[in-house]
Amino acid sequence: MQMVVDSLRQKGKIYKKMLEVSPKELGIRNKIKIYKATDVSGYFWAIFAVSQKSRLLMKDVHKFEEIYNKLTLYFDHNFKHKIIFIDAPLCSKAQKAFKEAGWKIQ
């Protein structure tokens, strides 16, 4: 979580509260770190951190959208911003699909 907070702090994003959500709570088997954060203005942020060796493809975009939908149902509200931290290479089509879906890629 410290890596996520440090990289966002460098970009000027400061959060009042940050809560890690375990994938088991959402019924997901993926190895992903999910955070729910509240910024100073009171907006909610969904932050995903993905660390994998293989490239992220279009099917992964759909998978993360499903995880995001489960997260909104779990907390019973929508998030103002969605950020994804990716350590793996990203397919150009997947990058375009992430941007069209409203994700910010770090």
Gaussian input, Z-matrix of N, CA and C with variables (Angstrom, degrees):
# hf/3-21g

backbone

0 1
 N
 C     1     B1
 C     2     B2     1     A1
 N     3     B3     2     A2     1     D1
 C     4     B4     3     A3     2     D2
 C     5     B5     4     A4     3     D3
 N     6     B6     5     A5     4     D4
 C     7     B7     6     A6     5     D5
 C     8     B8     7     A7     6     D6
 N     9     B9     8     A8     7     D7
 C    10    B10     9     A9     8     D8
 C    11    B11    10    A10     9     D9
 N    12    B12    11    A11    10    D10
 C    13    B13    12    A12    11    D11
 C    14    B14    13    A13    12    D12
 N    15    B15    14    A14    13    D13
 C    16    B16    15    A15    14    D14
 C    17    B17    16    A16    15    D15
 N    18    B18    17    A17    16    D16
 C    19    B19    18    A18    17    D17
 C    20    B20    19    A19    18    D18
 N    21    B21    20    A20    19    D19
 C    22    B22    21    A21    20    D20
 C    23    B23    22    A22    21    D21
 N    24    B24    23    A23    22    D22
 C    25    B25    24    A24    23    D23
 C    26    B26    25    A25    24    D24
 N    27    B27    26    A26    25    D25
 C    28    B28    27    A27    26    D26
 C    29    B29    28    A28    27    D27
 N    30    B30    29    A29    28    D28
 C    31    B31    30    A30    29    D29
 C    32    B32    31    A31    30    D30
 N    33    B33    32    A32    31    D31
 C    34    B34    33    A33    32    D32
 C    35    B35    34    A34    33    D33
 N    36    B36    35    A35    34    D34
 C    37    B37    36    A36    35    D35
 C    38    B38    37    A37    36    D36
 N    39    B39    38    A38    37    D37
 C    40    B40    39    A39    38    D38
 C    41    B41    40    A40    39    D39
 N    42    B42    41    A41    40    D40
 C    43    B43    42    A42    41    D41
 C    44    B44    43    A43    42    D42
 N    45    B45    44    A44    43    D43
 C    46    B46    45    A45    44    D44
 C    47    B47    46    A46    45    D45
 N    48    B48    47    A47    46    D46
 C    49    B49    48    A48    47    D47
 C    50    B50    49    A49    48    D48
 N    51    B51    50    A50    49    D49
 C    52    B52    51    A51    50    D50
 C    53    B53    52    A52    51    D51
 N    54    B54    53    A53    52    D52
 C    55    B55    54    A54    53    D53
 C    56    B56    55    A55    54    D54
 N    57    B57    56    A56    55    D55
 C    58    B58    57    A57    56    D56
 C    59    B59    58    A58    57    D57
 N    60    B60    59    A59    58    D58
 C    61    B61    60    A60    59    D59
 C    62    B62    61    A61    60    D60
 N    63    B63    62    A62    61    D61
 C    64    B64    63    A63    62    D62
 C    65    B65    64    A64    63    D63
 N    66    B66    65    A65    64    D64
 C    67    B67    66    A66    65    D65
 C    68    B68    67    A67    66    D66
 N    69    B69    68    A68    67    D67
 C    70    B70    69    A69    68    D68
 C    71    B71    70    A70    69    D69
 N    72    B72    71    A71    70    D70
 C    73    B73    72    A72    71    D71
 C    74    B74    73    A73    72    D72
 N    75    B75    74    A74    73    D73
 C    76    B76    75    A75    74    D74
 C    77    B77    76    A76    75    D75
 N    78    B78    77    A77    76    D76
 C    79    B79    78    A78    77    D77
 C    80    B80    79    A79    78    D78
 N    81    B81    80    A80    79    D79
 C    82    B82    81    A81    80    D80
 C    83    B83    82    A82    81    D81
 N    84    B84    83    A83    82    D82
 C    85    B85    84    A84    83    D83
 C    86    B86    85    A85    84    D84
 N    87    B87    86    A86    85    D85
 C    88    B88    87    A87    86    D86
 C    89    B89    88    A88    87    D87
 N    90    B90    89    A89    88    D88
 C    91    B91    90    A90    89    D89
 C    92    B92    91    A91    90    D90
 N    93    B93    92    A92    91    D91
 C    94    B94    93    A93    92    D92
 C    95    B95    94    A94    93    D93
 N    96    B96    95    A95    94    D94
 C    97    B97    96    A96    95    D95
 C    98    B98    97    A97    96    D96
 N    99    B99    98    A98    97    D97
 C   100   B100    99    A99    98    D98
 C   101   B101   100   A100    99    D99
 N   102   B102   101   A101   100   D100
 C   103   B103   102   A102   101   D101
 C   104   B104   103   A103   102   D102
 N   105   B105   104   A104   103   D103
 C   106   B106   105   A105   104   D104
 C   107   B107   106   A106   105   D105
 N   108   B108   107   A107   106   D106
 C   109   B109   108   A108   107   D107
 C   110   B110   109   A109   108   D108
 N   111   B111   110   A110   109   D109
 C   112   B112   111   A111   110   D110
 C   113   B113   112   A112   111   D111
 N   114   B114   113   A113   112   D112
 C   115   B115   114   A114   113   D113
 C   116   B116   115   A115   114   D114
 N   117   B117   116   A116   115   D115
 C   118   B118   117   A117   116   D116
 C   119   B119   118   A118   117   D117
 N   120   B120   119   A119   118   D118
 C   121   B121   120   A120   119   D119
 C   122   B122   121   A121   120   D120
 N   123   B123   122   A122   121   D121
 C   124   B124   123   A123   122   D122
 C   125   B125   124   A124   123   D123
 N   126   B126   125   A125   124   D124
 C   127   B127   126   A126   125   D125
 C   128   B128   127   A127   126   D126
 N   129   B129   128   A128   127   D127
 C   130   B130   129   A129   128   D128
 C   131   B131   130   A130   129   D129
 N   132   B132   131   A131   130   D130
 C   133   B133   132   A132   131   D131
 C   134   B134   133   A133   132   D132
 N   135   B135   134   A134   133   D133
 C   136   B136   135   A135   134   D134
 C   137   B137   136   A136   135   D135
 N   138   B138   137   A137   136   D136
 C   139   B139   138   A138   137   D137
 C   140   B140   139   A139   138   D138
 N   141   B141   140   A140   139   D139
 C   142   B142   141   A141   140   D140
 C   143   B143   142   A142   141   D141
 N   144   B144   143   A143   142   D142
 C   145   B145   144   A144   143   D143
 C   146   B146   145   A145   144   D144
 N   147   B147   146   A146   145   D145
 C   148   B148   147   A147   146   D146
 C   149   B149   148   A148   147   D147
 N   150   B150   149   A149   148   D148
 C   151   B151   150   A150   149   D149
 C   152   B152   151   A151   150   D150
 N   153   B153   152   A152   151   D151
 C   154   B154   153   A153   152   D152
 C   155   B155   154   A154   153   D153
 N   156   B156   155   A155   154   D154
 C   157   B157   156   A156   155   D155
 C   158   B158   157   A157   156   D156
 N   159   B159   158   A158   157   D157
 C   160   B160   159   A159   158   D158
 C   161   B161   160   A160   159   D159
 N   162   B162   161   A161   160   D160
 C   163   B163   162   A162   161   D161
 C   164   B164   163   A163   162   D162
 N   165   B165   164   A164   163   D163
 C   166   B166   165   A165   164   D164
 C   167   B167   166   A166   165   D165
 N   168   B168   167   A167   166   D166
 C   169   B169   168   A168   167   D167
 C   170   B170   169   A169   168   D168
 N   171   B171   170   A170   169   D169
 C   172   B172   171   A171   170   D170
 C   173   B173   172   A172   171   D171
 N   174   B174   173   A173   172   D172
 C   175   B175   174   A174   173   D173
 C   176   B176   175   A175   174   D174
 N   177   B177   176   A176   175   D175
 C   178   B178   177   A177   176   D176
 C   179   B179   178   A178   177   D177
 N   180   B180   179   A179   178   D178
 C   181   B181   180   A180   179   D179
 C   182   B182   181   A181   180   D180
 N   183   B183   182   A182   181   D181
 C   184   B184   183   A183   182   D182
 C   185   B185   184   A184   183   D183
 N   186   B186   185   A185   184   D184
 C   187   B187   186   A186   185   D185
 C   188   B188   187   A187   186   D186
 N   189   B189   188   A188   187   D187
 C   190   B190   189   A189   188   D188
 C   191   B191   190   A190   189   D189
 N   192   B192   191   A191   190   D190
 C   193   B193   192   A192   191   D191
 C   194   B194   193   A193   192   D192
 N   195   B195   194   A194   193   D193
 C   196   B196   195   A195   194   D194
 C   197   B197   196   A196   195   D195
 N   198   B198   197   A197   196   D196
 C   199   B199   198   A198   197   D197
 C   200   B200   199   A199   198   D198
 N   201   B201   200   A200   199   D199
 C   202   B202   201   A201   200   D200
 C   203   B203   202   A202   201   D201
 N   204   B204   203   A203   202   D202
 C   205   B205   204   A204   203   D203
 C   206   B206   205   A205   204   D204
 N   207   B207   206   A206   205   D205
 C   208   B208   207   A207   206   D206
 C   209   B209   208   A208   207   D207
 N   210   B210   209   A209   208   D208
 C   211   B211   210   A210   209   D209
 C   212   B212   211   A211   210   D210
 N   213   B213   212   A212   211   D211
 C   214   B214   213   A213   212   D212
 C   215   B215   214   A214   213   D213
 N   216   B216   215   A215   214   D214
 C   217   B217   216   A216   215   D215
 C   218   B218   217   A217   216   D216
 N   219   B219   218   A218   217   D217
 C   220   B220   219   A219   218   D218
 C   221   B221   220   A220   219   D219
 N   222   B222   221   A221   220   D220
 C   223   B223   222   A222   221   D221
 C   224   B224   223   A223   222   D222
 N   225   B225   224   A224   223   D223
 C   226   B226   225   A225   224   D224
 C   227   B227   226   A226   225   D225
 N   228   B228   227   A227   226   D226
 C   229   B229   228   A228   227   D227
 C   230   B230   229   A229   228   D228
 N   231   B231   230   A230   229   D229
 C   232   B232   231   A231   230   D230
 C   233   B233   232   A232   231   D231
 N   234   B234   233   A233   232   D232
 C   235   B235   234   A234   233   D233
 C   236   B236   235   A235   234   D234
 N   237   B237   236   A236   235   D235
 C   238   B238   237   A237   236   D236
 C   239   B239   238   A238   237   D237
 N   240   B240   239   A239   238   D238
 C   241   B241   240   A240   239   D239
 C   242   B242   241   A241   240   D240
 N   243   B243   242   A242   241   D241
 C   244   B244   243   A243   242   D242
 C   245   B245   244   A244   243   D243
 N   246   B246   245   A245   244   D244
 C   247   B247   246   A246   245   D245
 C   248   B248   247   A247   246   D246
 N   249   B249   248   A248   247   D247
 C   250   B250   249   A249   248   D248
 C   251   B251   250   A250   249   D249
 N   252   B252   251   A251   250   D250
 C   253   B253   252   A252   251   D251
 C   254   B254   253   A253   252   D252
 N   255   B255   254   A254   253   D253
 C   256   B256   255   A255   254   D254
 C   257   B257   256   A256   255   D255
 N   258   B258   257   A257   256   D256
 C   259   B259   258   A258   257   D257
 C   260   B260   259   A259   258   D258
 N   261   B261   260   A260   259   D259
 C   262   B262   261   A261   260   D260
 C   263   B263   262   A262   261   D261
 N   264   B264   263   A263   262   D262
 C   265   B265   264   A264   263   D263
 C   266   B266   265   A265   264   D264
 N   267   B267   266   A266   265   D265
 C   268   B268   267   A267   266   D266
 C   269   B269   268   A268   267   D267
 N   270   B270   269   A269   268   D268
 C   271   B271   270   A270   269   D269
 C   272   B272   271   A271   270   D270
 N   273   B273   272   A272   271   D271
 C   274   B274   273   A273   272   D272
 C   275   B275   274   A274   273   D273
 N   276   B276   275   A275   274   D274
 C   277   B277   276   A276   275   D275
 C   278   B278   277   A277   276   D276
 N   279   B279   278   A278   277   D277
 C   280   B280   279   A279   278   D278
 C   281   B281   280   A280   279   D279
 N   282   B282   281   A281   280   D280
 C   283   B283   282   A282   281   D281
 C   284   B284   283   A283   282   D282
 N   285   B285   284   A284   283   D283
 C   286   B286   285   A285   284   D284
 C   287   B287   286   A286   285   D285
 N   288   B288   287   A287   286   D286
 C   289   B289   288   A288   287   D287
 C   290   B290   289   A289   288   D288
 N   291   B291   290   A290   289   D289
 C   292   B292   291   A291   290   D290
 C   293   B293   292   A292   291   D291
 N   294   B294   293   A293   292   D292
 C   295   B295   294   A294   293   D293
 C   296   B296   295   A295   294   D294
 N   297   B297   296   A296   295   D295
 C   298   B298   297   A297   296   D296
 C   299   B299   298   A298   297   D297
 N   300   B300   299   A299   298   D298
 C   301   B301   300   A300   299   D299
 C   302   B302   301   A301   300   D300
 N   303   B303   302   A302   301   D301
 C   304   B304   303   A303   302   D302
 C   305   B305   304   A304   303   D303
 N   306   B306   305   A305   304   D304
 C   307   B307   306   A306   305   D305
 C   308   B308   307   A307   306   D306
 N   309   B309   308   A308   307   D307
 C   310   B310   309   A309   308   D308
 C   311   B311   310   A310   309   D309
 N   312   B312   311   A311   310   D310
 C   313   B313   312   A312   311   D311
 C   314   B314   313   A313   312   D312
 N   315   B315   314   A314   313   D313
 C   316   B316   315   A315   314   D314
 C   317   B317   316   A316   315   D315

   B1=1.4419
   B2=1.5284
   B3=1.3237
   B4=1.4516
   B5=1.5245
   B6=1.3465
   B7=1.4680
   B8=1.5283
   B9=1.3135
   B10=1.4642
   B11=1.5181
   B12=1.3205
   B13=1.4621
   B14=1.5220
   B15=1.3363
   B16=1.4698
   B17=1.5179
   B18=1.3217
   B19=1.4649
   B20=1.5253
   B21=1.3186
   B22=1.4647
   B23=1.5225
   B24=1.3197
   B25=1.4672
   B26=1.5296
   B27=1.3276
   B28=1.4629
   B29=1.5199
   B30=1.3115
   B31=1.4601
   B32=1.5247
   B33=1.3342
   B34=1.4504
   B35=1.5180
   B36=1.3086
   B37=1.4602
   B38=1.5244
   B39=1.3183
   B40=1.4549
   B41=1.5234
   B42=1.3362
   B43=1.4571
   B44=1.5220
   B45=1.3405
   B46=1.4599
   B47=1.5169
   B48=1.3157
   B49=1.4526
   B50=1.5205
   B51=1.3355
   B52=1.4623
   B53=1.5206
   B54=1.3167
   B55=1.4573
   B56=1.5203
   B57=1.3356
   B58=1.4585
   B59=1.5263
   B60=1.3233
   B61=1.4609
   B62=1.5176
   B63=1.3110
   B64=1.4591
   B65=1.5320
   B66=1.3284
   B67=1.4654
   B68=1.5265
   B69=1.3363
   B70=1.4659
   B71=1.5302
   B72=1.3338
   B73=1.4630
   B74=1.5244
   B75=1.3349
   B76=1.4601
   B77=1.5250
   B78=1.3298
   B79=1.4573
   B80=1.5146
   B81=1.3322
   B82=1.4650
   B83=1.5171
   B84=1.3303
   B85=1.4559
   B86=1.5210
   B87=1.3101
   B88=1.4635
   B89=1.5208
   B90=1.3375
   B91=1.4636
   B92=1.5196
   B93=1.3025
   B94=1.4478
   B95=1.5265
   B96=1.3025
   B97=1.4614
   B98=1.5242
   B99=1.3116
   B100=1.4590
   B101=1.5283
   B102=1.3291
   B103=1.4608
   B104=1.5252
   B105=1.3277
   B106=1.4618
   B107=1.5120
   B108=1.3346
   B109=1.4582
   B110=1.5232
   B111=1.3308
   B112=1.4573
   B113=1.5236
   B114=1.3392
   B115=1.4666
   B116=1.5230
   B117=1.3163
   B118=1.4573
   B119=1.5288
   B120=1.3382
   B121=1.4705
   B122=1.5230
   B123=1.3421
   B124=1.4566
   B125=1.5145
   B126=1.3453
   B127=1.4581
   B128=1.5300
   B129=1.3285
   B130=1.4524
   B131=1.5286
   B132=1.3179
   B133=1.4591
   B134=1.5215
   B135=1.3316
   B136=1.4566
   B137=1.5258
   B138=1.3259
   B139=1.4553
   B140=1.5215
   B141=1.3358
   B142=1.4538
   B143=1.5209
   B144=1.3265
   B145=1.4626
   B146=1.5333
   B147=1.3391
   B148=1.4567
   B149=1.5213
   B150=1.3158
   B151=1.4506
   B152=1.5221
   B153=1.3193
   B154=1.4567
   B155=1.5195
   B156=1.3272
   B157=1.4603
   B158=1.5216
   B159=1.3252
   B160=1.4639
   B161=1.5286
   B162=1.3035
   B163=1.4584
   B164=1.5216
   B165=1.3167
   B166=1.4617
   B167=1.5214
   B168=1.3148
   B169=1.4576
   B170=1.5292
   B171=1.3270
   B172=1.4663
   B173=1.5261
   B174=1.3350
   B175=1.4675
   B176=1.5288
   B177=1.3339
   B178=1.4556
   B179=1.5298
   B180=1.3268
   B181=1.4675
   B182=1.5269
   B183=1.3106
   B184=1.4666
   B185=1.5394
   B186=1.3364
   B187=1.4637
   B188=1.5306
   B189=1.3399
   B190=1.4603
   B191=1.5270
   B192=1.3122
   B193=1.4667
   B194=1.5310
   B195=1.3392
   B196=1.4605
   B197=1.5299
   B198=1.3317
   B199=1.4630
   B200=1.5285
   B201=1.3334
   B202=1.4695
   B203=1.5237
   B204=1.3331
   B205=1.4705
   B206=1.5212
   B207=1.3410
   B208=1.4655
   B209=1.5243
   B210=1.3266
   B211=1.4616
   B212=1.5249
   B213=1.3339
   B214=1.4657
   B215=1.5286
   B216=1.3222
   B217=1.4613
   B218=1.5259
   B219=1.3209
   B220=1.4645
   B221=1.5299
   B222=1.3483
   B223=1.4602
   B224=1.5246
   B225=1.3033
   B226=1.4638
   B227=1.5306
   B228=1.3417
   B229=1.4655
   B230=1.5195
   B231=1.3253
   B232=1.4575
   B233=1.5193
   B234=1.3181
   B235=1.4488
   B236=1.5247
   B237=1.3089
   B238=1.4642
   B239=1.5350
   B240=1.3305
   B241=1.4594
   B242=1.5228
   B243=1.3334
   B244=1.4613
   B245=1.5341
   B246=1.3235
   B247=1.4604
   B248=1.5176
   B249=1.3243
   B250=1.4533
   B251=1.5239
   B252=1.3204
   B253=1.4589
   B254=1.5150
   B255=1.3270
   B256=1.4562
   B257=1.5227
   B258=1.3488
   B259=1.4590
   B260=1.5198
   B261=1.3175
   B262=1.4590
   B263=1.5312
   B264=1.3264
   B265=1.4689
   B266=1.5309
   B267=1.3235
   B268=1.4628
   B269=1.5175
   B270=1.3171
   B271=1.4551
   B272=1.5361
   B273=1.3313
   B274=1.4692
   B275=1.5312
   B276=1.3334
   B277=1.4691
   B278=1.5233
   B279=1.3309
   B280=1.4585
   B281=1.5266
   B282=1.3226
   B283=1.4612
   B284=1.5250
   B285=1.3290
   B286=1.4664
   B287=1.5340
   B288=1.3380
   B289=1.4670
   B290=1.5255
   B291=1.3231
   B292=1.4636
   B293=1.5187
   B294=1.3259
   B295=1.4637
   B296=1.5263
   B297=1.3426
   B298=1.4641
   B299=1.5243
   B300=1.3470
   B301=1.4600
   B302=1.5224
   B303=1.3445
   B304=1.4529
   B305=1.5059
   B306=1.3241
   B307=1.4621
   B308=1.5301
   B309=1.3223
   B310=1.4673
   B311=1.5124
   B312=1.3284
   B313=1.4647
   B314=1.5176
   B315=1.3280
   B316=1.4596
   B317=1.5175
   A1=109.79
   A2=117.20
   A3=119.82
   A4=111.63
   A5=117.26
   A6=120.98
   A7=110.65
   A8=116.49
   A9=121.61
   A10=110.28
   A11=116.89
   A12=121.11
   A13=110.64
   A14=117.03
   A15=120.18
   A16=112.32
   A17=117.24
   A18=119.42
   A19=111.61
   A20=118.24
   A21=120.64
   A22=111.38
   A23=116.66
   A24=120.11
   A25=110.69
   A26=117.22
   A27=120.94
   A28=111.47
   A29=116.93
   A30=121.34
   A31=112.11
   A32=117.87
   A33=121.29
   A34=114.69
   A35=118.40
   A36=122.00
   A37=109.27
   A38=116.57
   A39=121.94
   A40=108.19
   A41=116.20
   A42=121.10
   A43=110.85
   A44=115.08
   A45=120.69
   A46=110.09
   A47=115.56
   A48=120.43
   A49=108.96
   A50=116.26
   A51=120.61
   A52=107.97
   A53=116.07
   A54=122.34
   A55=108.78
   A56=116.46
   A57=119.92
   A58=108.58
   A59=115.05
   A60=121.89
   A61=107.68
   A62=116.80
   A63=118.78
   A64=109.39
   A65=117.00
   A66=119.60
   A67=113.48
   A68=117.34
   A69=120.26
   A70=111.46
   A71=116.74
   A72=119.76
   A73=111.30
   A74=115.88
   A75=120.25
   A76=112.67
   A77=116.96
   A78=120.75
   A79=112.66
   A80=116.54
   A81=122.04
   A82=108.51
   A83=116.40
   A84=120.53
   A85=112.08
   A86=118.17
   A87=121.78
   A88=110.76
   A89=114.73
   A90=120.32
   A91=107.28
   A92=115.50
   A93=122.47
   A94=107.75
   A95=116.39
   A96=121.47
   A97=107.18
   A98=116.15
   A99=121.92
   A100=108.08
   A101=115.31
   A102=120.88
   A103=109.66
   A104=114.37
   A105=121.48
   A106=105.90
   A107=116.38
   A108=120.36
   A109=110.05
   A110=115.34
   A111=122.65
   A112=107.47
   A113=116.36
   A114=118.68
   A115=110.80
   A116=115.85
   A117=122.07
   A118=111.34
   A119=117.12
   A120=121.34
   A121=112.92
   A122=117.40
   A123=120.56
   A124=114.00
   A125=118.03
   A126=121.10
   A127=110.18
   A128=115.09
   A129=120.79
   A130=109.76
   A131=115.86
   A132=123.39
   A133=108.80
   A134=116.25
   A135=122.07
   A136=106.69
   A137=116.16
   A138=121.35
   A139=108.27
   A140=116.00
   A141=122.44
   A142=108.18
   A143=117.42
   A144=122.44
   A145=107.79
   A146=115.72
   A147=121.84
   A148=108.35
   A149=116.36
   A150=121.09
   A151=107.60
   A152=116.16
   A153=121.18
   A154=108.76
   A155=115.59
   A156=119.76
   A157=112.21
   A158=116.86
   A159=119.71
   A160=110.62
   A161=115.58
   A162=122.31
   A163=111.55
   A164=116.62
   A165=121.69
   A166=109.19
   A167=116.34
   A168=122.55
   A169=110.18
   A170=115.60
   A171=121.24
   A172=112.22
   A173=117.28
   A174=119.33
   A175=110.74
   A176=116.13
   A177=119.67
   A178=111.51
   A179=117.16
   A180=120.61
   A181=109.37
   A182=116.58
   A183=120.98
   A184=110.42
   A185=116.00
   A186=120.63
   A187=110.50
   A188=117.22
   A189=120.04
   A190=111.73
   A191=117.57
   A192=120.09
   A193=110.49
   A194=117.04
   A195=120.25
   A196=110.79
   A197=116.33
   A198=120.17
   A199=109.85
   A200=116.28
   A201=120.15
   A202=110.79
   A203=117.20
   A204=120.47
   A205=111.37
   A206=117.05
   A207=120.17
   A208=110.60
   A209=116.78
   A210=121.19
   A211=111.04
   A212=117.23
   A213=119.89
   A214=110.92
   A215=117.62
   A216=120.06
   A217=111.45
   A218=116.47
   A219=121.07
   A220=111.09
   A221=117.01
   A222=120.74
   A223=112.47
   A224=117.51
   A225=123.77
   A226=112.90
   A227=116.39
   A228=121.33
   A229=108.97
   A230=116.08
   A231=121.56
   A232=109.97
   A233=115.01
   A234=121.47
   A235=108.65
   A236=116.41
   A237=121.59
   A238=110.59
   A239=116.99
   A240=121.71
   A241=110.11
   A242=114.92
   A243=121.67
   A244=107.53
   A245=117.04
   A246=121.91
   A247=108.11
   A248=116.35
   A249=121.14
   A250=109.00
   A251=115.78
   A252=122.84
   A253=107.55
   A254=116.53
   A255=121.49
   A256=109.27
   A257=116.56
   A258=121.36
   A259=111.84
   A260=117.64
   A261=122.98
   A262=110.88
   A263=116.95
   A264=119.19
   A265=110.02
   A266=115.65
   A267=121.08
   A268=109.77
   A269=117.03
   A270=122.64
   A271=108.90
   A272=116.84
   A273=120.23
   A274=111.53
   A275=117.00
   A276=119.73
   A277=110.96
   A278=116.12
   A279=119.90
   A280=110.38
   A281=116.91
   A282=120.53
   A283=110.81
   A284=115.99
   A285=120.61
   A286=110.41
   A287=116.75
   A288=121.02
   A289=111.02
   A290=117.59
   A291=120.49
   A292=110.66
   A293=117.25
   A294=121.16
   A295=111.04
   A296=117.52
   A297=120.82
   A298=111.61
   A299=116.64
   A300=120.62
   A301=112.31
   A302=117.37
   A303=120.35
   A304=114.89
   A305=118.47
   A306=122.25
   A307=110.40
   A308=115.26
   A309=121.68
   A310=106.64
   A311=116.39
   A312=121.72
   A313=109.49
   A314=115.43
   A315=121.21
   A316=109.34
   D1=-29.33
   D2=-177.88
   D3=-63.79
   D4=-37.90
   D5=178.46
   D6=-61.64
   D7=-42.20
   D8=-179.83
   D9=-64.88
   D10=-46.25
   D11=-178.51
   D12=-64.55
   D13=-43.25
   D14=-179.24
   D15=-63.90
   D16=-44.15
   D17=-179.02
   D18=-67.59
   D19=-35.12
   D20=177.45
   D21=-73.69
   D22=-33.77
   D23=178.58
   D24=-66.33
   D25=-34.38
   D26=176.79
   D27=-64.11
   D28=-29.77
   D29=179.21
   D30=-88.55
   D31=2.23
   D32=175.93
   D33=92.19
   D34=12.25
   D35=179.68
   D36=-95.59
   D37=122.48
   D38=179.17
   D39=-122.33
   D40=136.02
   D41=-176.07
   D42=-118.25
   D43=141.72
   D44=175.85
   D45=-77.28
   D46=-39.66
   D47=-173.40
   D48=-142.41
   D49=138.35
   D50=177.85
   D51=-138.56
   D52=124.40
   D53=-175.43
   D54=-122.31
   D55=129.36
   D56=176.65
   D57=-88.22
   D58=132.87
   D59=179.34
   D60=-108.24
   D61=125.41
   D62=-179.75
   D63=-77.86
   D64=143.15
   D65=179.29
   D66=-60.37
   D67=-27.48
   D68=179.28
   D69=-65.05
   D70=-31.27
   D71=178.97
   D72=-64.60
   D73=-30.90
   D74=179.95
   D75=-92.65
   D76=-4.74
   D77=-178.57
   D78=78.69
   D79=35.23
   D80=-177.57
   D81=-114.32
   D82=143.49
   D83=179.20
   D84=-103.36
   D85=-1.29
   D86=-177.61
   D87=-71.05
   D88=152.23
   D89=174.77
   D90=-90.49
   D91=94.32
   D92=-176.10
   D93=-146.25
   D94=145.23
   D95=175.24
   D96=-101.01
   D97=128.11
   D98=-178.00
   D99=-121.70
   D100=131.24
   D101=179.61
   D102=-126.70
   D103=143.25
   D104=171.41
   D105=-113.50
   D106=120.73
   D107=-175.97
   D108=-123.96
   D109=151.25
   D110=174.82
   D111=-120.29
   D112=123.37
   D113=-179.34
   D114=-85.62
   D115=-179.35
   D116=-176.12
   D117=-63.77
   D118=-31.52
   D119=-179.72
   D120=-78.30
   D121=-10.53
   D122=179.74
   D123=96.93
   D124=6.14
   D125=178.13
   D126=-83.57
   D127=148.56
   D128=179.41
   D129=-95.55
   D130=139.79
   D131=179.66
   D132=-122.27
   D133=137.32
   D134=171.02
   D135=-104.40
   D136=121.49
   D137=-176.55
   D138=-121.40
   D139=122.92
   D140=177.86
   D141=-111.95
   D142=138.66
   D143=175.32
   D144=-123.62
   D145=118.38
   D146=-175.80
   D147=-117.48
   D148=129.75
   D149=176.38
   D150=-129.62
   D151=109.96
   D152=178.96
   D153=-148.99
   D154=162.55
   D155=-176.94
   D156=-90.71
   D157=-31.46
   D158=-176.98
   D159=-83.06
   D160=161.52
   D161=-177.81
   D162=-71.04
   D163=145.24
   D164=175.62
   D165=-84.58
   D166=128.52
   D167=-176.36
   D168=-115.08
   D169=-177.57
   D170=-179.29
   D171=-59.69
   D172=-36.27
   D173=-179.76
   D174=-63.59
   D175=-30.31
   D176=178.08
   D177=-70.55
   D178=-31.63
   D179=176.71
   D180=-61.55
   D181=-45.05
   D182=179.17
   D183=-65.00
   D184=-37.48
   D185=179.10
   D186=-63.43
   D187=-43.48
   D188=-179.81
   D189=-70.42
   D190=-31.77
   D191=174.93
   D192=-65.19
   D193=-38.86
   D194=177.33
   D195=-65.75
   D196=-40.77
   D197=178.17
   D198=-63.59
   D199=-41.37
   D200=178.29
   D201=-62.37
   D202=-41.39
   D203=178.06
   D204=-62.87
   D205=-39.67
   D206=177.00
   D207=-65.24
   D208=-35.92
   D209=179.18
   D210=-66.24
   D211=-41.17
   D212=178.62
   D213=-66.69
   D214=-36.23
   D215=177.16
   D216=-70.48
   D217=-36.27
   D218=-178.94
   D219=-65.10
   D220=-43.18
   D221=-179.47
   D222=-92.72
   D223=-6.96
   D224=175.78
   D225=60.71
   D226=36.43
   D227=171.37
   D228=-160.64
   D229=160.13
   D230=178.10
   D231=-87.01
   D232=160.29
   D233=178.75
   D234=-106.56
   D235=142.31
   D236=-178.93
   D237=-72.98
   D238=-38.63
   D239=-176.83
   D240=-131.16
   D241=148.91
   D242=176.58
   D243=-127.89
   D244=126.50
   D245=179.23
   D246=-126.15
   D247=141.50
   D248=175.78
   D249=-128.87
   D250=128.59
   D251=175.02
   D252=-99.66
   D253=123.35
   D254=-175.45
   D255=-124.39
   D256=127.36
   D257=175.00
   D258=-94.05
   D259=-15.92
   D260=-174.67
   D261=-90.90
   D262=161.98
   D263=172.32
   D264=-62.88
   D265=152.24
   D266=-174.85
   D267=-122.78
   D268=129.16
   D269=176.20
   D270=-65.69
   D271=143.90
   D272=-177.02
   D273=-64.45
   D274=-37.12
   D275=177.63
   D276=-67.56
   D277=-37.47
   D278=178.77
   D279=-68.01
   D280=-38.07
   D281=178.30
   D282=-62.95
   D283=-41.65
   D284=178.38
   D285=-65.49
   D286=-40.31
   D287=179.85
   D288=-66.92
   D289=-38.42
   D290=176.55
   D291=-61.15
   D292=-45.11
   D293=-178.53
   D294=-65.81
   D295=-38.82
   D296=178.36
   D297=-66.65
   D298=-30.69
   D299=-179.68
   D300=-82.76
   D301=-3.07
   D302=175.98
   D303=95.76
   D304=11.76
   D305=179.18
   D306=-83.85
   D307=146.46
   D308=170.12
   D309=-105.65
   D310=125.87
   D311=-175.26
   D312=-99.40
   D313=131.28
   D314=177.73
   D315=-115.63

